[in-house]
């Protein structure tokens, strides 16, 4: 009897625990279905994806040069030389090997950005057609595969394939991630804050990855850093499948069709923003592969100093993001000014780098460069989404593909072009040139000073929709309601049109484009 009573008690206890677990699961499910909570979870997923992408980009910096040198040494040990070469020929052979290794490293580093640059026009169009969730999952999957290949690859060709695959994954993950944030966070201040948080994760990934990779490579071997990153990537993918459930979303049949990427590229406002993003990131992209050798030559810096070169710059980057978000919330019409100020700071800091004589002195201009980049990126990335909102259809895949192309141009040229410029002209001329280009480009952002006049009222979206905004999929309903509003055109522009239907901001578009019908199905 006692045994039966004990088993009955255990059964009741188990039933109670299962009931509690069921309640918690329902609560978790209802929390995930809540639009406000879901936006936060989506932001976490995107930020982790961007963090991983930039850690994968930079984690190889302390690993690959040493690893490739070891591979080359092992290969040379298998070659038996019968005749002892003379000293001059031995030195010549050593120099040739060094140059060949530098070229291999430069091509390997640049291959990610080059493939990303080539794929982005296609990925942006694909994202506009199918939505943001499936491309993000594709990007995470490709990044996971490439990271695993990096972990177990043992020759240059395999590492090159893995690095190129990273570019393919980034073209989908980065673009869809930024587009998803712009889509879910519809208010300007909220969108700027969310994009600022994502930029902070990008900065953290880029600046922390070298010491992270170097320490683990030194004490645990080449595979461990990549296995850790692959595990995080896998977890982020599972979270995406759990929260967003990309393959169960069937509302894509009614999605509006995004504006073709080639039309966005020739938009003068978007072109100015894209150019600013490229120019502002050139100093960082060109200094990363060249500054370590310059420090060793001029400062006789130690390995730990070269490894931690960029780490202090993380804090001013975060400060720059925070300041820009706060200023943009109070004075959104000055976004162009914040970007121009950032470019001037980048230019001045870049010109100061060659004058530094010690590691401590060098920290200041590098912090200035990262602070300026934070101002430019945080001010201009939300501007791209806003320009699409007021001038085209509110679908963001292609416009953030253009932003990714801008970054990729800088980082594709950096590992290949920067070394040649230093070799032919010198490190001083490289920095002066980059600084001058940034200062000269800053006035071009004056063209954006009237963009704020296109801004719709903050309450317009709430007034047009009865329910809470859901992002991309409420665009059709907004268009239908807006078309009934007298005095407003049907393209999302907040400025009134006259009785003849003239819209000052769309007058520059061709008759063929205007007569092609609505851009949604």
N, C-alpha and C positions, 0 to 999 in steps of 0.2 A: 504493500500500500504506500509505504514511504517512497519507494522508487517511482510509482505511478504519479504521486503528488509532485516529486521533484521534476520529473519529465514534463508534467503539465505546467509547472512554474516556468521552466525553461522555454517551453513553447509560447507561453503568454509573453514572457520577456522579449523573445525574438519577434513576436508579432508587433509588440509596442515599438521596438526599434525600427522594424520595417516601415511601420506607419509614420514614424517621425522622419525617416529618410524620404518617404514619399512626399510628405508635406514640404520638406526642405527642397526637394527636386522641383515641386510645383512652384514654390516661391522663387527659386532660381530661374525657372522658365518664364514666369511672369515678369521678373526683373529684366531678363534679356529681351522680352517683347516690348518693354517700355521704351518709347522712342528716345527719351532723354538719356536713359542708362545705356541704350544700345549705341548711341553716338559716342559715349565715353569709351565703351569697349572697342568700337571700331577705331577710335583714335589710338588706343593702346596697341591694337593689332598693326596698324599702319606704322606707328612709331617704332615698334620692334622690328618690322620689316626694313625700315630705313636705317635703323641702327645696325642691323646685320649686314646690309649691303655695304655700308661705309666701313664697317669693321673688316669685312672680307676684302675691300679695296685696299686698306692700309695695313692689314695684319701681315702681309707678305713682305713689307718693307725691310724688317730686320731678319727675315727668315730666308728668303729666296736667294739674295746675293751670296750668303755664306753657304747655303745648300748647293747651289750650282757650282760654286768654287770647289766644294768637296767632291762633287760628281766628276768635275773635270780632272781633279787630282787623281781620283781613283782610276779614271780611264787612262791617264798618262802613265800610271804605274804598271799597267798591263802591256805597255809598249816597251820592248827591249831594244835599247840602242846599242849597237855593236861598237861604233866609233864615238869617242868622247868629243862633243863639239867644242869649238874654241869659245872664249868668253864673249866676244862680240856677237857671234851668231846665237849664243844662248840668251843674251840679253834681248836680241831682236825677236827671238821666238817668244820670250816671256812677255814682251810688249804687245806682240800680235795677239797672244792669248788673252791678255788683259783687255785690249780693245774689243776683241771678239766677244768676251764675256759682258762687257759694258753694253754692246749693241744688243745682245741677247736679252739682257735684263731690261733695257729700255723698250724693246719690242714686246716683251712679256707684260710689262706694266701697262703699256699703252693699248694692248689688244682688247682689254675690257671696254675702254671708252670708245675705241674705234667701232667695235661691233655694236655697242649701244647706240652710237651715232647713226649707224646704217639701219638699225632695226626700228628706231623710234618713230619714223613716219608711218610705218606699217602698224606698230603697236598702238599708236594714238588712234588711228582709224578703226582698228579692231576694238579698242576699248569703247569708242563712241557707238559701235554697233551692238555690242553684247552687254554693256554695263561694266561696272568696276570690280565686282567680286571675283568672277572667274579669271580675268587677267591677273589679279593679285595672287590668286591661288596658283596659277601657272608660273608666275614669277618666283614664288616661294619654293615651288617644286624644283624648278630649274636651278635655283640657288642652292638647294639642299644637295642635288646631284653633283653640281660643280664642286661644292665644298668637300664632299666625300671623295671625289676624284683627286682633289688637291691633297687630301690627307694620305692617300695611298699611292699617288703617282710618284714614280722614281726615275723619270727621265724628262728632258726638256719638252719633248713633243706632247707628252701627257699633261704636263703643267700648262702648256700653251692652250690646249683644248679646254682645260678646266677654267683658265682665266677668261677665255672667250665666252664660255658658257655663262660665266658670271655677268658679262655684259648683256647677254640675251635675257637672263633673268631680271636684271636691273631695268631693262627697257620696259618690261611689263610691270614689275613690282613698284618701282619709283613713280612712274607715270600714273598708274591706277591708284596708288596710295594718295598722292597729292590731289588727284581728281575726286576721289571719294571724300576726302576732307572738305574740299570746296563744295561738294554737292550736299553733304550732310549739315554743314555749318553755313547757313544761308545769310545770317546777319553779318554785316561787315566787321564789326568789332569782334564778334565771336569767331568769325573765320580767321581774322588776323591772329587771334590768340591761339587757335588750334594749329595753324600753320607755323606759328612761332615755336610752339612746343615740339612740333616735328623737326624743325630746324635745330633745336637744341639737341635732339637725339642724333641727328646727323653729325653735329659737331662733336658730341661725346664719342660716337663711334670712330670718327676719323682721327681724333687726337689720342684716344685711349688705346686704340688697336696696336700701334707699334710697341709700346712697353708691355702690353698684354701678350702679344705674340712673341716678343723677344724673351721675356721671362720664362714662359712655358716651353719655348724652343730650347732654351739653355738647360732647363732642369728636367724636362719631360720628353723632349724629342719633337720632331716635326709634326707628327700626326695629332698630338693632343689639342693644340689650339683649334685646328679645323674640326675635330670631332666635337669639341665643346660648342662651336658655332653651329655645326650641323644639327646638334641636338636642340638648340634654341630655335632654329629655323623650323624643325619638325614640330615642335610644340606650338609655335605660332600658326603653322598651317592647320593643325588640329583645332585650335581656338577659332580660326576663321571658319572652318567647316561647321563647328558647333554653334556659333553665334549667328552667322550670316546665312548659312546653308545655301551656297550659290546655285547648286543644281536643282533646288526646289523652287526657285523664284521664276514664275512664269509670266510676270508682268512685262517682260521685255518685248512682247509682241506689240505693245502700245507705246514703246519708247519713242521720243522725238529723235529725229536724225540730226546728228551734230554737223556743224559747218565743216566742209572739207579743209584739211590742214593747209593746203596750198593757199586758200583764201585767207586763212588766219595769218600765214607767213607774210603776206603782202599788205596786211593792215599796218599803217604807219605807227600806230600806238604800240601794238604788240611787237613790231620790229624794234622799236626803241628799247622796250623792256628787255627783249631777248639779247640785244647787243650789250646792254648794261650788265646783265647776268654773266655773259661771256667775259667781258673786259674785267669785271670786278674779281672774277675767280682765276684769272690768268696768273697773278703773282703767287697765289698759293699753289697752283698746279705746276708752275715753273720752279718754285723754290724747293718743293718737296724732294725732287730727285737731285738737286744740285747743292743744297746748302750744307749737307753733311761733309762732302769733300772740301768745300770752301772752309768750313770750320776747322777741319783737320789740318789744312794747309796753312791757314793764317793764324789760328788761335791755338793750334796743337791740342784741340779738345779731346777729352777722354771719351770712351765708348758710351758711358752712361749719359754724358752731356749731349752727345749726338742723338741718343735714343729718346731723351726727354725734351728735345728741342721745342716741340709744338705743344707739349702738355700744359704749360702755364697759360697758353693762349685760349684754352677752353673757357676760363672764367670770364675774360672780357667778351668773348663771343656770347655767352649766356647773358651777360649784362647788356650787350647791344640788342639782343632779341627782346629782353624785358623792357628796355627803355623805348624801343620802337613800337612795341605793342601798346604801351601806355600812351605814348604821344599820338599814335594813330587813332586811338579811341577818343581822344580829346579834340584832335585837329586832323580829321581824315583827309581834308583837302590839301594837306602838306606832305602826302606820301612821296611825291616826286622830290621834294626838298630833302627828306630824310635819305633817299637813295643817292641824290647828288652829293650830300654831305659825306655819306659813307665812301663814295668814290674818291673824294678829295682826301679823306683820311687814309685810304688805301694807298693813294699815290704818294702822299708825303711819307708814310711809313716805309714804303718800298724803297724810296730814294735814300732813306736813312740807314737801311740794312748794311751796305758796304762800309759805312763809317764805324761800325761797331768793332771793338778790339777784344772784348771779353764776352764770355757766355752771359753774364749778368746784363751787360749792355744790350745784347742781342734780343733779350726777352721783350724789351719795350717795343721795338718796331714790329716784331712778330705779333704781339698782342694788339697793336694798332691795326695791322692788316686784318686780323680775325674780327676785331670790333667793327671795322668798316664793312667787311663782308656781311656781318650780321645785320647791319643797318640796310644794306642794299637788298639782301634776300628777303628779310622780314617785311620791308616796305613794298617790294615789287611783286612778289609771288601772289599775294591777295589781289593786287591790281590786275593781274592777268585774268583771274576768275571774274572780277568785276567788269572788265572790258567785254568779256564774252556775254555776261548777263545783259548788258545794256546795248550791245551792238549786234549780237547774234543769238543763237539758241543756247539755253543754259545746259550745255553738255560740255564737259571739261577735259575729256581724254586728249584731244588733239592739241589744245593750248598748253597743257602741261607736258605733252610730248615735245613741244617747241622749247619749253623751259629745260627739259632734260637734254635736248640737243645742244642748247647753249652751254650747259655744264660740260657735256661730253666733248665739245670742240676744245675747250680749255684743257681738259685732262687727257685728251688724245694727243695734243701737241706737246704737252709738258715733258713727258719722259723722253721723247725723241728730239724735239726742237731745242729744248732748254740747254741740253748738254752741248749741242753744236754751237749755239750762240756763245756759251761760256768759253768754248775751245777757240772760236774764231775771233770774238770781240772782247771777252772778259766778263767776269762776274759783276763788276761795277756797271758796265754798260747795259747788261741785262736788267738790272734793278732800276737804273735810271730810265730806261726805255719803258718798262712796265709802269713805273710811276707816272711818267709823262702821258702815256696813253690813257690812264685812268682820269687824270686831271683834265685832259682835253675832252674826254667824253662826257664828263659830268654836266656841262651846259646843255647837252642834247636832251636831258630829262626835263628841261623847261617846256618841251613840247607836250608834256603830260600835265601841265599846270591847270589846264581847263577841263581835265577829265572829270573832276568833281561835279561839273555842271550837268553831266549825264546821269548823275546819281539819282535813282528813284528814292522816294521817301522810305524810311525804315519800316513804316507800317503798311506799305503797299501790299506786300505779300500776305500779311495777316488779314488785310481787308478783302483781298481777292479770294482767299480760301476760307471755307467754313471750318475745316479741321486743321490740326497742326501740320506744318509742312513736312513732307516726306522726302524732299530732295528732288532727284532727277525726274521721278515719275509723277510729280504734280505739275510739271511744266505744261502739259496739254490742257489741263483744267484752267491754269492761269491764263493761257492764251485765249481760251474760249470766253472767260469772264472779262478779260481785258478788252477783247474786241467789242464788247457791248458798252464799254465805258466811253462816252463821247469826249473827244478832245485828246485821246491817247491813241498812239498807233499800236499795232499788234505785235511788235517785236520786242517789247520790254523796255522801250525808252521812256523815261519819265517826263521828257519835255513835251509840251503840248504841240500838236500839229495844227497848221492853219486850216481854213475852210477848204482850201484846194488840196489838202492832204500832203503838204510839203513838210518834210522832216529834214532839218539842217544837217544832222549827223549822218543821214543815209543818202544824201544827195550825191555824194561822191561815188556811190556804188552804181554799176552799169545797169542799163535798162534790161539787159538780158538776165541779170541776176535777180532783179526785182520782179520780173515777169515769170520766173521759173516756178512760182507757186510756193506754198508753205513748206518749211523744212522739216516737217514731221509727218509721220504716217498716221 
